[in-house]
Amino acid sequence: MTTPLSRLTSLCAALESERGKKRKAEMLGAFLKSLEPEEIKPAILILLAQVLPKSERGTFDVGYSTVMKAISSGQQSLLGAEDVTILQAYDVFQRIARAEGPGSRRTKENLLAGLLRPLSEQEREYLLRSLFGEMRIGVNEGVMLDALASASGTSLDEVRKAQMLAGDLPEVARRLLTQGPSGLEGIEASVFTPIKSMLADTSQDVAEALSILGRAAFEYKLDGARIQIHKRKEEVRIFSRRLSDVTESIPEIASQVRSAIKADSCILEGEVIAFKGRPMPFQDVMRRFTRVKEVESSASEVPLRLYLFDILYLEGDALIAMPYEDRWEALVSVAPSEVIVPRIVTDSKEEAEAFLEKALAEGHEGLMAKDLRGDYSVGRRGKKWLKVKRAVSLDLVILAADWGYGRRTGWLSDYYLGARTKSGYEVVGKTFKGLTDEEFKAMTERLLGLKTGETRHTVQVRPEVVVEVAFDEVQKSPNYRSGFALRFARIKAVRDDKRPEEADTLATVASIYERQFERKHRDLPGPEPGTVI
């Protein structure tokens, strides 16, 4: 017997009222275990508001006006008088997404109306929240992984690793819930299944990096877009940091890989930068990644240059457990030097600092310091890779914005910047600096589409937009619950290649604050970080 949609939406209501993360995971796990195998994927995607990936959500092409028409129309139910099931709702969502061509908008309206009419108010509410990507029930990917671990008797680390390798949470869930821990056997890196990227921690300078890593590799840190390249014979697919397929937007890079890489099958990691004599701004790279039309003219305006820095799979073998030094040897065996990132290996502070100055002089951001013995920690941040930059910056999430005044009247132009915590985000400062007038306008439209609430001057938004924020220092502050504020914060780039869960943490902000006193006098006592004011 298939599961009624009402059971899923009743769970959503219970999850929304439950505050404890552990209890949420237990409730989720018990519900998912009760489903038929074919219901697991639809249920998870509805709960996470990911019935389609975010990059494809636009293909629904269904706005609030369409929803209101659908609800008020006289459209007969498509699904009969019986309770609507999870599978039936999911099937209609897929049919709405696939509708295209002349008359497709009317088709979508009819499909949605036929789905919504027989539903209860609670069923409609949560199904529409899922459709518009704003469930607000306190369930993210992390909570879902906790639920799967407890429900299947598998360690959280094993579940997380499998999900990062498979790139398919519903499939990992199906295996775990039908087979238990043994269901994860055989999940390994494979060509054309993107792997979640390893992440780097921050280092104050070269000396600190050497003190942590000892003798280390130092590579140029490029101000570009990270990519993962999958190749099997002549077929090449390129994935962004967020695991979206961007091959069609950067065809010249795919062509270069076909001709330059001497391997039948491999997974490579690298970065593409926009380059005209010197590196161009990061935002120019992002313009290329969002273009699928007139790509040739875009390529002439924003030429790209490829740099590779890692290899994760080669000729049938996964390399992620190998030490970085061995992976590097495998990389240089298949890739020509002109597409490999500049790099040195040293334990000399003077040599590393000279290399840093060279990178900065050539227009790059700084260096990456890497542990020669470190494996590739899929999807994890840690001390095996360290960012060394002259200018201090953090990746933060916009949580709200104030309406501007004067020249900025009509724009949301003063942004509340949030650092990640275990339970959400905490504001660590505001800024109106760094964007052009056109960027202010575009950001206003974007944030209004993410609005969750509004007061007279301020719009609260879902935490989805990541920005790279440069600043002079971290100060104690009584103005924010975090206890910190960034001094002279300014937006350096909008990081559409990063997910909110990849933003820097409040612990990192606190660490930067403490490290400042290694080179200046400590300021007067202020509130403890995390104090509620």
C-alpha positions as CSV (number, residue, x, y, z in Angstrom):
1,M,0.0,0.0,0.0
2,T,1.4,3.4,-1.0
3,T,1.8,6.2,1.6
4,P,-0.8,9.0,1.6
5,L,0.6,12.5,1.2
6,S,-1.2,13.5,4.4
7,R,1.3,11.4,6.4
8,L,4.2,13.4,4.9
9,T,2.6,16.8,5.5
10,S,1.6,15.8,9.1
11,L,5.3,15.0,9.6
12,C,6.2,18.4,8.2
13,A,4.0,20.2,10.7
14,A,5.4,18.1,13.6
15,L,9.0,18.9,12.4
16,E,8.3,22.6,12.2
17,S,7.1,22.7,15.8
18,E,10.0,20.5,17.1
19,R,13.0,22.6,18.2
20,G,15.5,19.7,18.9
21,K,17.7,18.6,16.1
22,K,18.2,15.1,17.5
23,R,14.4,14.6,17.9
24,K,13.9,15.9,14.3
25,A,16.3,13.3,13.1
26,E,14.6,10.5,15.0
27,M,11.2,11.6,13.6
28,L,12.5,11.7,10.1
29,G,14.3,8.3,10.4
30,A,11.1,6.6,11.7
31,F,9.0,8.0,8.9
32,L,11.5,7.1,6.1
33,K,11.8,3.5,7.4
34,S,8.1,3.1,7.1
35,L,8.1,3.9,3.4
36,E,8.1,1.6,0.4
37,P,11.5,1.7,-1.4
38,E,10.1,3.6,-4.4
39,E,8.7,6.3,-2.1
40,I,12.0,7.2,-0.4
41,K,13.4,9.4,-3.1
42,P,10.2,11.5,-3.7
43,A,9.7,11.9,0.1
44,I,13.2,13.2,0.7
45,L,13.1,15.6,-2.3
46,I,9.8,17.0,-1.1
47,L,11.1,17.4,2.5
48,L,14.3,19.1,1.3
49,A,12.4,21.2,-1.3
50,Q,14.5,19.7,-4.0
51,V,12.0,18.0,-6.2
52,L,14.3,19.5,-8.9
53,P,17.8,20.8,-8.2
54,K,17.9,24.5,-7.5
55,S,19.6,25.1,-10.9
56,E,16.5,23.6,-12.6
57,R,13.8,24.9,-10.4
58,G,13.0,27.5,-13.0
59,T,11.7,24.8,-15.3
60,F,8.6,24.7,-13.0
61,D,7.8,28.2,-14.3
62,V,5.0,28.4,-11.8
63,G,4.5,31.6,-9.9
64,Y,2.2,32.6,-7.0
65,S,-0.4,34.0,-9.5
66,T,-0.5,30.6,-11.2
67,V,-1.1,28.9,-7.8
68,M,-4.0,31.2,-7.0
69,K,-5.6,30.5,-10.4
70,A,-5.1,26.8,-9.9
71,I,-6.7,26.8,-6.4
72,S,-9.7,28.9,-7.5
73,S,-10.3,27.2,-10.8
74,G,-13.0,24.6,-11.4
75,Q,-10.4,22.1,-12.6
76,Q,-11.4,18.5,-11.8
77,S,-8.9,16.4,-9.7
78,L,-6.5,14.4,-11.8
79,L,-6.2,11.8,-9.0
80,G,-9.7,10.7,-8.2
81,A,-11.5,10.8,-4.8
82,E,-8.9,8.7,-2.9
83,D,-6.2,10.1,-0.7
84,V,-3.4,11.6,-2.8
85,T,-0.2,9.6,-2.3
86,I,3.4,10.8,-2.1
87,L,4.1,9.1,-5.5
88,Q,1.1,10.7,-7.2
89,A,2.2,14.2,-6.0
90,Y,5.8,13.6,-7.1
91,D,4.6,12.4,-10.5
92,V,2.5,15.6,-11.1
93,F,5.5,17.7,-10.1
94,Q,7.6,16.0,-12.7
95,R,4.9,16.4,-15.3
96,I,4.7,20.2,-14.5
97,A,8.5,20.4,-14.9
98,R,8.6,18.6,-18.2
99,A,5.8,20.6,-19.9
100,E,7.3,22.9,-22.5
101,G,6.5,24.6,-25.8
102,P,3.3,26.4,-26.9
103,G,0.6,26.2,-24.3
104,S,2.9,24.8,-21.7
105,R,2.0,27.5,-19.1
106,R,-1.7,26.5,-19.4
107,T,-0.7,22.9,-19.1
108,K,1.2,23.6,-15.9
109,E,-1.7,25.5,-14.4
110,N,-4.1,22.6,-15.2
111,L,-1.7,20.0,-13.8
112,L,-1.2,22.0,-10.6
113,A,-4.9,22.7,-10.2
114,G,-5.7,19.0,-10.7
115,L,-3.2,18.2,-7.9
116,L,-4.2,20.9,-5.4
117,R,-8.1,20.6,-5.6
118,P,-8.5,17.4,-3.6
119,L,-5.8,18.3,-1.0
120,S,-6.4,19.5,2.6
121,E,-5.2,23.0,3.6
122,Q,-2.2,21.4,5.4
123,E,-1.3,19.3,2.3
124,R,-1.5,22.3,0.0
125,E,0.6,24.5,2.3
126,Y,3.6,22.1,2.6
127,L,3.4,21.0,-1.0
128,L,3.6,24.6,-2.2
129,R,6.3,25.4,0.3
130,S,8.3,22.6,-1.3
131,L,7.5,23.7,-4.8
132,F,8.8,27.2,-4.1
133,G,11.9,26.0,-2.2
134,E,11.0,27.4,1.3
135,M,9.9,24.5,3.6
136,R,11.1,26.2,6.8
137,I,10.7,23.0,8.9
138,G,14.3,22.9,10.2
139,V,15.4,20.0,8.0
140,N,18.5,20.4,5.9
141,E,20.9,17.9,4.4
142,G,22.8,17.6,7.7
143,V,19.6,16.7,9.6
144,M,18.7,14.2,6.9
145,L,22.1,12.5,7.1
146,D,21.7,12.2,10.9
147,A,18.3,10.6,10.4
148,L,19.6,8.1,7.9
149,A,22.5,7.2,10.2
150,S,20.3,6.5,13.2
151,A,17.6,4.8,11.2
152,S,20.0,2.4,9.5
153,G,22.5,1.8,12.4
154,T,25.3,3.2,10.3
155,S,28.0,5.7,11.5
156,L,27.4,9.3,10.5
157,D,30.8,9.5,8.9
158,E,30.1,6.5,6.6
159,V,26.8,8.0,5.6
160,R,28.3,11.4,4.9
161,K,31.2,9.9,2.9
162,A,28.8,7.8,0.8
163,Q,26.6,10.8,0.0
164,M,29.5,12.9,-1.0
165,L,30.9,10.3,-3.3
166,A,27.6,9.3,-4.8
167,G,26.3,12.8,-5.2
168,D,22.8,11.4,-4.7
169,L,21.3,11.6,-1.3
170,P,18.0,9.8,-2.1
171,E,19.9,6.9,-3.6
172,V,22.1,6.6,-0.6
173,A,19.0,6.7,1.6
174,R,17.3,4.0,-0.4
175,R,20.3,1.7,0.0
176,L,20.6,2.3,3.7
177,L,16.9,1.9,4.5
178,T,16.5,-1.3,2.4
179,Q,19.9,-2.9,3.0
180,G,21.4,-1.4,6.1
181,P,25.1,-0.5,6.3
182,S,25.9,-3.1,3.7
183,G,24.0,-1.0,1.2
184,L,26.9,1.4,1.1
185,E,29.3,-1.2,-0.3
186,G,30.4,-0.4,-3.8
187,I,29.8,3.3,-3.5
188,E,33.0,4.7,-4.8
189,A,34.2,7.6,-7.0
190,S,33.0,7.1,-10.6
191,V,33.3,9.1,-13.8
192,F,30.3,11.5,-14.4
193,T,29.1,11.3,-10.8
194,P,30.4,14.6,-9.3
195,I,32.1,14.4,-5.9
196,K,31.7,17.1,-3.2
197,S,34.9,19.2,-3.1
198,M,37.4,19.2,-0.3
199,L,37.5,22.5,1.5
200,A,40.3,24.6,3.0
201,D,40.8,26.3,6.3
202,T,42.4,29.7,6.7
203,S,45.9,30.6,7.8
204,Q,47.1,34.0,8.9
205,D,50.3,33.8,7.0
206,V,53.0,31.6,5.5
207,A,54.7,31.1,8.9
208,E,51.5,29.8,10.5
209,A,50.9,27.4,7.6
210,L,54.4,26.0,7.9
211,S,54.0,25.6,11.7
212,I,50.8,23.5,11.1
213,L,52.0,21.5,8.1
214,G,55.8,21.4,8.3
215,R,57.3,21.0,4.8
216,A,54.4,21.7,2.5
217,A,53.3,22.3,-1.1
218,F,52.4,25.9,-1.9
219,E,50.2,26.6,-5.0
220,Y,48.9,29.8,-6.4
221,K,45.4,30.6,-5.0
222,L,43.5,31.8,-8.1
223,D,40.5,34.2,-8.1
224,G,38.4,32.0,-10.4
225,A,35.8,29.3,-10.4
226,R,36.6,25.8,-9.1
227,I,35.6,23.0,-11.4
228,Q,35.6,19.2,-11.5
229,I,36.3,17.6,-14.8
230,H,35.1,14.1,-15.7
231,K,36.6,12.4,-18.8
232,R,35.9,9.0,-20.4
233,K,37.6,8.7,-23.8
234,E,36.2,11.6,-25.9
235,E,33.3,12.4,-23.5
236,V,34.0,15.3,-21.1
237,R,31.6,16.8,-18.5
238,I,32.5,19.7,-16.3
239,F,30.9,20.4,-13.0
240,S,30.9,23.6,-10.9
241,R,31.7,23.8,-7.2
242,R,28.0,23.3,-6.5
243,L,28.0,20.1,-8.8
244,S,26.0,21.7,-11.6
245,D,26.9,20.7,-15.1
246,V,28.5,23.7,-16.8
247,T,30.0,21.9,-19.8
248,E,27.9,23.8,-22.3
249,S,28.9,27.2,-20.9
250,I,32.6,26.6,-21.2
251,P,33.1,24.4,-24.3
252,E,36.6,25.6,-25.0
253,I,37.7,24.1,-21.6
254,A,36.1,20.7,-22.5
255,S,37.9,20.8,-25.9
256,Q,41.2,21.6,-24.2
257,V,40.8,18.6,-21.9
258,R,40.0,16.2,-24.7
259,S,43.2,17.2,-26.5
260,A,45.6,17.8,-23.6
261,I,44.8,15.1,-21.0
262,K,46.6,11.8,-21.7
263,A,44.1,9.5,-19.9
264,D,41.1,7.4,-21.1
265,S,39.2,8.0,-17.8
266,C,39.8,10.4,-15.0
267,I,38.4,12.9,-12.6
268,L,40.4,16.1,-12.3
269,E,40.1,19.2,-10.1
270,G,41.1,22.7,-11.1
271,E,40.1,26.2,-11.5
272,V,39.2,28.4,-14.5
273,I,40.1,32.1,-14.4
274,A,39.1,34.9,-16.8
275,F,42.3,36.1,-18.3
276,K,43.3,39.0,-20.7
277,G,47.0,39.6,-20.1
278,R,46.2,39.6,-16.4
279,P,43.5,37.9,-14.3
280,M,40.0,39.4,-14.7
281,P,37.5,39.8,-11.8
282,F,35.8,36.8,-10.4
283,Q,32.4,38.1,-11.5
284,D,33.5,37.9,-15.1
285,V,34.1,34.1,-14.7
286,M,30.6,33.7,-13.2
287,R,29.1,35.5,-16.2
288,R,30.5,32.7,-18.4
289,F,29.1,30.0,-16.1
290,T,25.6,31.3,-16.5
291,R,25.6,31.6,-20.3
292,V,24.2,28.8,-22.4
293,K,23.4,31.0,-25.5
294,E,25.8,33.1,-27.6
295,V,28.7,31.2,-25.9
296,E,31.1,32.0,-28.7
297,S,30.8,35.7,-28.4
298,S,30.9,35.4,-24.6
299,A,34.1,33.4,-24.9
300,S,35.8,36.2,-26.9
301,E,34.8,38.8,-24.3
302,V,35.8,36.7,-21.3
303,P,38.5,34.2,-22.3
304,L,39.1,31.5,-19.8
305,R,42.4,29.8,-18.7
306,L,42.5,26.4,-17.1
307,Y,44.7,25.4,-14.1
308,L,44.6,21.9,-12.6
309,F,45.6,21.1,-9.1
310,D,44.4,17.6,-8.2
311,I,43.3,14.2,-9.6
312,L,40.7,12.0,-7.8
313,Y,40.3,9.1,-10.2
314,L,42.5,7.6,-12.9
315,E,41.9,4.6,-15.2
316,G,39.4,2.8,-13.0
317,D,41.1,3.6,-9.6
318,A,39.8,6.1,-7.0
319,L,42.8,8.2,-5.7
320,I,41.1,10.1,-2.9
321,A,42.7,8.0,-0.1
322,M,46.2,8.5,-1.5
323,P,48.5,11.2,-0.1
324,Y,48.4,14.5,-1.9
325,E,52.0,14.1,-3.0
326,D,51.2,10.8,-4.8
327,R,48.1,12.4,-6.4
328,W,50.2,15.2,-7.7
329,E,52.6,12.7,-9.3
330,A,49.6,11.1,-11.0
331,L,48.3,14.5,-12.1
332,V,51.6,15.6,-13.8
333,S,51.8,12.2,-15.5
334,V,48.6,12.9,-17.5
335,A,48.4,16.7,-17.8
336,P,50.9,19.1,-19.6
337,S,52.6,21.7,-17.5
338,E,50.8,24.6,-19.1
339,V,47.5,23.6,-17.5
340,I,48.9,22.8,-14.0
341,V,48.8,25.4,-11.3
342,P,52.2,27.0,-10.3
343,R,53.6,25.2,-7.2
344,I,56.6,24.8,-5.0
345,V,57.4,22.4,-2.1
346,T,59.3,23.9,0.7
347,D,59.8,24.3,4.5
348,S,61.5,27.7,4.1
349,K,59.4,30.7,5.2
350,E,61.5,33.0,3.0
351,E,61.0,30.9,-0.1
352,A,57.3,30.5,0.5
353,E,56.9,34.3,1.2
354,A,58.8,35.1,-2.1
355,F,56.4,32.7,-3.9
356,L,53.4,34.5,-2.3
357,E,54.7,37.9,-3.5
358,K,55.1,36.5,-7.0
359,A,51.5,35.2,-7.0
360,L,50.2,38.6,-5.8
361,A,52.3,40.5,-8.3
362,E,50.8,38.4,-11.1
363,G,47.3,39.3,-10.0
364,H,46.3,36.2,-8.0
365,E,44.8,36.0,-4.5
366,G,47.6,34.4,-2.6
367,L,48.6,30.8,-2.0
368,M,47.1,27.4,-1.0
369,A,49.3,25.5,1.5
370,K,48.8,21.7,1.3
371,D,49.8,18.8,3.5
372,L,52.0,16.5,1.4
373,R,50.7,13.5,3.4
374,G,47.0,14.4,3.4
375,D,44.3,12.4,1.7
376,Y,41.4,14.0,-0.2
377,S,38.8,14.6,2.5
378,V,35.6,14.6,0.4
379,G,33.3,17.5,1.3
380,R,35.2,18.3,4.5
381,R,37.0,21.4,5.7
382,G,40.2,21.0,7.7
383,K,43.9,21.8,8.2
384,K,45.2,19.7,5.4
385,W,44.6,22.6,3.0
386,L,45.1,26.2,4.2
387,K,44.4,29.5,2.4
388,V,47.1,32.1,2.7
389,K,46.0,35.5,1.5
390,R,47.3,39.0,2.2
391,A,43.9,40.6,2.4
392,V,41.6,39.0,5.0
393,S,38.2,37.9,3.8
394,L,35.4,35.6,4.8
395,D,32.6,33.9,2.9
396,L,29.4,35.0,4.6
397,V,25.6,34.7,4.0
398,I,23.2,37.6,3.6
399,L,20.5,37.3,6.2
400,A,18.7,40.6,5.7
401,A,19.0,44.0,4.1
402,D,18.0,47.5,4.8
403,W,16.4,49.8,2.2
404,G,18.8,52.4,1.0
405,Y,18.4,56.2,1.0
406,G,19.7,59.1,-1.0
407,R,21.3,57.7,-4.2
408,R,20.4,54.2,-3.1
409,T,16.7,54.9,-2.5
410,G,14.6,52.0,-3.8
411,W,17.4,49.4,-3.5
412,L,18.2,46.9,-0.7
413,S,21.7,48.0,-0.2
414,D,22.9,47.6,3.4
415,Y,23.4,43.9,4.0
416,Y,23.4,41.9,7.2
417,L,26.3,39.4,7.0
418,G,26.0,36.0,8.8
419,A,28.6,33.5,9.9
420,R,27.5,29.8,10.2
421,T,26.9,28.2,13.6
422,K,25.7,24.7,14.5
423,S,22.2,25.9,14.7
424,G,22.0,28.5,11.9
425,Y,23.7,31.8,11.3
426,E,24.7,34.8,13.4
427,V,25.2,38.4,12.2
428,V,28.8,39.6,12.3
429,G,28.4,42.9,10.6
430,K,26.7,45.0,7.9
431,T,28.0,46.6,4.7
432,F,26.7,48.7,1.8
433,K,30.1,48.8,0.1
434,G,31.5,46.9,-2.8
435,L,28.7,46.7,-5.4
436,T,28.0,48.8,-8.4
437,D,24.6,50.4,-9.1
438,E,23.7,47.6,-11.5
439,E,24.7,45.0,-8.9
440,F,22.6,46.8,-6.2
441,K,19.6,46.6,-8.5
442,A,20.2,42.9,-9.3
443,M,20.7,42.1,-5.7
444,T,17.5,43.8,-4.7
445,E,15.5,41.7,-7.1
446,R,17.2,38.6,-5.9
447,L,16.7,39.2,-2.2
448,L,13.1,40.2,-2.7
449,G,12.6,36.7,-4.2
450,L,14.0,35.2,-1.0
451,K,12.0,37.4,1.4
452,T,10.7,35.8,4.6
453,G,9.6,38.9,6.4
454,E,9.8,42.7,6.4
455,T,9.7,45.6,8.8
456,R,9.6,49.3,7.9
457,H,13.3,49.5,7.0
458,T,14.5,45.9,6.8
459,V,13.8,42.8,4.7
460,Q,14.6,39.4,6.1
461,V,15.6,36.7,3.6
462,R,16.3,33.0,3.4
463,P,20.1,32.4,3.9
464,E,21.0,31.5,0.3
465,V,23.2,34.3,-1.1
466,V,26.9,33.9,-0.2
467,V,29.3,36.8,-0.6
468,E,33.0,37.1,-0.1
469,V,33.6,39.9,2.3
470,A,37.0,41.7,2.8
471,F,37.5,43.6,6.1
472,D,40.3,45.3,8.1
473,E,39.8,43.5,11.4
474,V,37.3,41.8,13.8
475,Q,36.1,43.7,16.8
476,K,34.1,42.8,19.8
477,S,30.6,44.3,19.5
478,P,27.5,44.7,21.8
479,N,25.3,45.2,18.7
480,Y,25.1,41.6,17.5
481,R,24.3,38.4,19.4
482,S,27.5,36.9,17.9
483,G,29.6,39.3,20.0
484,F,31.6,40.3,16.9
485,A,31.6,42.9,14.1
486,L,33.8,43.3,11.0
487,R,35.5,46.6,10.7
488,F,35.3,48.3,7.3
489,A,33.6,45.3,5.7
490,R,33.1,45.5,1.9
491,I,31.7,42.9,-0.5
492,K,34.5,41.6,-2.8
493,A,32.4,39.1,-4.8
494,V,29.0,37.4,-4.9
495,R,29.9,33.7,-4.6
496,D,27.2,32.0,-6.6
497,D,29.6,29.0,-6.8
498,K,29.3,28.4,-3.0
499,R,26.4,27.0,-1.0
500,P,25.3,28.6,2.3
501,E,26.6,25.5,4.2
502,E,30.1,26.3,2.8
503,A,30.1,29.8,4.4
504,D,32.7,30.5,7.1
505,T,31.8,29.7,10.7
506,L,31.5,31.9,13.8
507,A,34.4,29.9,15.2
508,T,36.5,31.1,12.3
509,V,35.6,34.7,13.0
510,A,36.5,34.2,16.7
511,S,39.8,32.6,15.7
512,I,40.7,35.6,13.5
513,Y,39.8,37.9,16.3
514,E,42.2,36.1,18.7
515,R,45.0,35.9,16.2
516,Q,45.0,39.7,15.8
517,F,46.5,40.0,19.2
518,E,49.7,38.2,18.1
519,R,50.6,41.5,16.4
520,K,48.8,44.2,18.3
521,H,47.6,45.1,21.8
522,R,44.4,43.5,23.0
523,D,41.4,45.8,23.1
524,L,39.2,46.4,26.1
525,P,37.0,43.6,27.4
526,G,33.7,43.2,25.6
527,P,30.9,40.7,25.6
528,E,31.8,37.1,25.2
529,P,31.2,35.6,21.8
530,G,27.7,34.2,21.5
531,T,26.3,36.3,24.4
532,V,22.6,37.2,23.8
533,I,22.3,41.0,24.1
